[in-house]
Amino acid sequence: MLAGGHSEVKTDADGLATISSFKGIIEAHLNASYTVFEPVHYTTQVVAGTVYQAKIRVDGDDHVHAKVYVTLPHEGENAEIMVAEAGKSADEAFNFAA
């Protein structure tokens, strides 16, 4: 990982569970409700908190890409959506402008 850049793609259970915990705020941001919400993989970037970029399989074979900022523990570890995009394919790479 380059200093200040995003990590390599990760698929560990703990990290995927963290991504799963963002379901409510991602659904609210996209004004959607998903029966299936399965994180596929993610990257992280440590800033004054952590930025997660995630690919999530949702209903059918659709995917959502989400970029979520989580504040530092002393600030309450609040999660905030930076960007979320629905209608992505399984093989589509992240391409966030934010």
Summary of the structure (lengths in Angstrom):
residues: 98
radius of gyration: 12.8
end to end distance: 19.4
largest distance: 38.7
contacts: 261
relative contact order: 0.20
helix: 19%
strand: 39%
